[in-house]
């Protein structure tokens, strides 16, 4: 089995009635390099803040 550096499933974040993440899944194996890409407002910064 591969060791995981990051694993999260079904992340959800809301600010009041506004849902900014819904069902975000990420799995990153140990020793890999990855990037998180997406358009403005896609929730990249929010996801990283939750994971940190």
Number of C-alpha atoms within 10 A of each C-alpha: 3 7 9 12 11 11 11 13 10 11 14 15 17 10 8 6 6 8 11 15 17 12 11 13 12 13 11 15 13 11 9 8 7 8 5 9 9 9 7 8 9 12 18 15 12 14 19 10 9 11 11 5
